[in-house]
Amino acid sequence: MRIRIIGASGSGKTFLAKQLGEKYHIPICSLDDLFWDNSKGAYNCKRDENSRDAMLEQVVSREDWIIEGVQFTWCESSFAQADVIYFLDTSPLLCRVRIIRRFFKRKFNRTNRKNETLSSLISLLKWTNKFYHVNLPQIRSILSKYETKVVTLSRKQDIKHCISL
């Protein structure tokens, strides 16, 4: 089974991926781990495109996978090869609240492996605004090519129902 999950930052992509991964015993790939080079110990260090693309192709060549991430421009192969695409169409306000909550949870629990700062939180919130105004129409256009396998999840109940199937 090949599952692609896309949505804004804070929409619940990672949560859904973990739940489905546990349920179906399928490995999960976070596109953030391919896009960002966390080995440098600093936030916001991009991986070079050739390495990133090669890593993605390794994942999509597998028989089973769950790929989650907000990225869409460089990873269309993950849409094309997915059996199902879950599009998390979450409200911007809820995403912002979740981003802020996640930031403080990581800070207080000391699970801040990406060395996030207040400045990076503000950047992510600004980027999320851009996502809804600029990226979302582009994503909808890409997803229209795969409409027969796109499942839109807009509410928490939709996600819970998806997990329970």
Order of alpha helices (4+ residues) and beta strands (2+ residues): beta-alpha-beta-alpha-alpha-beta-alpha-beta-alpha-alpha-alpha-beta-alpha
